[in-house]
Amino acid sequence: MNAFPNDEVSVEDLFANSAPKAEKNGDSLYLFVDEAGDPTLFANRRTAIVGKEGCSRFFIMGKLDVDEPADLSAQLNELRQRLVSHAYFQGVPSFEPARSKTAVMFHAKDDLPEVRFHVFDLLASLGDKLRFHAVICDKERVLQEVLRRNETEPGYWYHHNELYDGLMRSLFGKFHRLANNYKICVARRGQSDRNEALRKAIDHAEGDFIEKFGFGRGGKEAWEIEVSTPKNNACLQAVDYFLWAVQRFYEPRVDPKTGASMREERFIKLLWPQIGEIHDLHFGPSYGTYFNKQKPLTLDERFTDGKRKKKKP
């Protein structure tokens, strides 16, 4: 399925969106990976539900490069304990341990706005100790590709793992920060950790990287993959907040008072200094659009009608 455009970017862009080689933690990079939205296209094998209630229009894969994971975890855990013990939140349902929400971990979708303020404030205060990258696909475009393939391959059925693995491969095939070792912690999906599939996606990404840039990043021995949960790894809670900020930008919400459709960019604006790159795979040219320090992601740039001609499907 050709749902993912080939990367096409200038040499200047490569070095503008990368960072110096890691020099801390034994020259290792610590990367925390999660998703936002869902890779679902169909309610069953024949009913497309992309963009309908309960099914996202966009699927997002993000990774957070953290200089000091233990320090970030400690700060997030200390903040959560401080909020849990604060009289202001006494009796709030999401702070009840039995509900497994804010009382045990931060999760942007479930947290109160007052809690989000404190978490976003903490993350923003860490500056360049955190660097976030993401790839985003428009599931309407992916759906079109799947339907075209169904016409030529009647026996083909889409599986959501295709989209997940494709975005993982795209995310890790890019020229970002380099190191001798890469320690990746990926958020578990459902009951299956899919270690082997993740390893294959990273291997494919390394092959893509070598083909594009002419050198490798150390081979299989350089990549260590762990699957965990946000409850057990606070750094995954941090990447969840970055992803939520991007998702609130892309996915419109209906104002309960006016009924108007609205997107929010204030969250992504707050974190933008820590965002290295967002690759919008299906917007603009055939290879998508790279939003970065030189080209910030704004509502006017991404969603204003007529701002940019849509590429042909």
SVG drawing of the C-alpha trace seen along z (x, -y; Angstrom):
<svg xmlns="http://www.w3.org/2000/svg" viewBox="-25 -32 55 45">
<polyline fill="none" stroke="black" stroke-width="0.4" points="0.0,0.0 1.6,-3.3 0.0,-5.3 3.3,-7.0 5.0,-9.5 8.7,-9.3 10.7,-11.8 12.1,-14.6 13.9,-17.3 16.9,-19.6 20.3,-19.2 19.7,-22.5 16.5,-21.2 18.2,-18.0 20.7,-19.9 18.2,-22.5 15.9,-19.8 18.6,-17.6 20.4,-18.3 24.1,-17.8 25.2,-14.3 24.3,-13.1 27.0,-13.7 25.3,-12.6 24.3,-9.3 27.1,-7.3 26.3,-8.8 22.9,-7.2 19.6,-8.6 16.5,-7.9 13.4,-8.0 9.8,-7.5 7.2,-6.6 3.4,-6.7 0.5,-7.4 -2.6,-9.6 -5.8,-9.0 -6.4,-5.5 -5.4,-3.5 -9.0,-2.2 -10.5,-2.8 -13.5,-0.5 -16.2,0.5 -16.1,3.9 -14.4,4.9 -16.8,2.9 -18.1,-0.2 -15.6,-3.1 -15.9,-5.3 -12.9,-7.7 -13.7,-11.0 -17.0,-9.9 -17.8,-10.0 -15.5,-7.7 -13.0,-7.4 -10.2,-10.0 -9.5,-11.7 -5.8,-11.8 -3.3,-9.2 -0.2,-10.5 3.0,-8.8 5.4,-10.8 8.7,-10.3 10.2,-12.3 13.9,-12.6 14.7,-13.0 18.2,-14.0 17.6,-12.8 14.7,-10.3 15.1,-9.7 15.0,-13.4 11.9,-13.9 10.2,-11.0 11.0,-12.3 9.6,-15.7 6.4,-14.4 5.9,-12.0 6.6,-14.7 4.1,-17.0 1.4,-14.4 1.9,-13.6 1.7,-17.3 -1.5,-17.7 -3.0,-14.5 -2.4,-15.8 -3.7,-19.3 -7.0,-20.2 -8.3,-21.7 -8.5,-18.3 -10.0,-16.4 -13.1,-14.5 -12.5,-14.9 -13.3,-11.5 -10.1,-11.5 -8.1,-11.7 -9.6,-8.6 -6.9,-5.8 -9.5,-3.1 -10.2,-5.0 -6.6,-4.6 -6.5,-8.2 -4.7,-11.2 -4.2,-9.6 -1.8,-7.0 -0.6,-8.8 -1.0,-11.8 -3.1,-11.4 -4.0,-14.5 -7.4,-13.3 -8.5,-12.4 -6.8,-15.2 -8.6,-18.3 -7.7,-21.6 -6.0,-22.7 -3.9,-19.6 -2.9,-20.1 -1.8,-23.6 0.7,-22.3 2.0,-19.5 2.4,-21.7 4.1,-24.3 6.6,-21.7 7.3,-20.3 7.8,-23.8 10.2,-24.7 12.6,-21.9 13.4,-23.6 15.9,-21.8 16.2,-18.9 13.1,-17.6 12.8,-17.3 9.6,-16.0 9.2,-14.7 6.0,-13.4 4.6,-12.0 0.9,-12.5 -1.2,-10.8 -4.6,-11.8 -6.7,-8.7 -9.0,-9.8 -6.0,-9.6 -5.1,-6.2 -8.6,-5.0 -8.5,-6.0 -5.4,-4.0 -6.9,-1.0 -10.1,-1.1 -8.0,-1.4 -6.0,1.6 -9.2,3.5 -10.2,3.0 -7.0,4.6 -6.5,7.1 -9.9,8.5 -8.3,10.7 -6.6,7.8 -8.0,6.7 -6.6,3.7 -5.2,4.3 -4.6,1.4 -1.1,2.6 -0.1,1.6 -0.7,-2.0 1.0,-1.8 4.1,-0.1 4.2,-2.4 4.3,-5.5 6.8,-4.0 9.1,-3.3 8.6,-6.8 9.3,-8.4 12.6,-6.4 13.8,-6.7 14.4,-10.4 17.6,-12.4 17.3,-13.4 19.7,-13.4 22.5,-10.8 24.1,-8.7 26.0,-5.5 23.0,-3.8 19.3,-4.3 17.1,-3.2 13.5,-3.2 10.5,-2.8 7.3,-2.3 3.8,-2.5 2.1,0.9 -1.0,1.2 -3.8,3.3 -2.7,6.7 0.1,7.3 3.5,5.6 4.4,6.7 8.1,6.7 9.0,8.5 6.9,6.2 8.5,3.1 11.9,4.5 11.1,5.1 9.8,1.5 13.0,0.1 15.1,2.4 13.2,1.2 13.6,-2.4 17.4,-1.9 17.4,-0.5 15.5,-3.6 18.0,-5.8 21.0,-4.2 19.5,-4.4 18.7,-8.1 21.8,-9.3 24.5,-6.9 25.5,-5.8 24.0,-3.7 23.4,-4.3 25.1,-1.3 22.9,1.7 20.7,3.9 23.1,3.8 22.6,0.0 18.9,0.3 17.3,1.4 13.5,1.6 11.4,1.8 7.6,1.9 6.0,0.4 2.9,-1.5 2.5,-5.2 1.6,-4.0 5.0,-2.3 7.0,-4.9 6.4,-8.6 8.3,-9.7 5.5,-8.0 3.1,-10.4 5.2,-13.3 5.0,-12.1 1.3,-11.7 1.0,-15.4 2.9,-16.4 0.7,-14.2 -2.4,-15.5 -1.3,-19.1 -0.8,-18.0 -4.1,-16.1 -6.1,-19.1 -4.6,-21.1 -5.6,-18.7 -8.9,-17.2 -11.8,-19.7 -14.1,-19.7 -17.7,-21.0 -18.3,-23.9 -21.1,-22.7 -22.5,-26.2 -22.3,-27.5 -22.1,-24.2 -19.1,-25.6 -16.2,-23.4 -13.0,-24.5 -9.3,-23.6 -6.9,-24.7 -3.4,-25.8 -2.5,-27.3 -1.1,-24.0 1.2,-23.4 2.3,-27.0 3.4,-26.6 5.5,-23.5 6.7,-24.6 10.2,-25.6 10.7,-21.9 9.3,-20.5 12.0,-19.6 9.8,-18.5 6.3,-17.5 6.0,-15.7 2.4,-16.0 2.5,-13.2 -0.5,-14.0 -0.5,-17.8 1.1,-19.8 3.6,-18.3 3.9,-14.6 6.3,-14.0 4.1,-15.9 5.1,-19.0 7.7,-19.4 6.8,-21.9 9.7,-23.0 11.5,-26.1 11.7,-27.7 8.1,-26.8 5.9,-26.7 2.7,-24.8 -0.2,-27.2 -3.9,-27.0 -3.6,-29.6 -0.9,-27.6 -2.5,-24.2 -6.2,-24.7 -7.1,-28.1 -9.0,-27.3 -6.9,-28.2 -3.7,-28.6 -2.2,-25.7 -3.4,-23.6 -4.2,-20.1 -2.1,-17.5 -3.8,-15.0 -4.7,-11.6"/>
</svg>
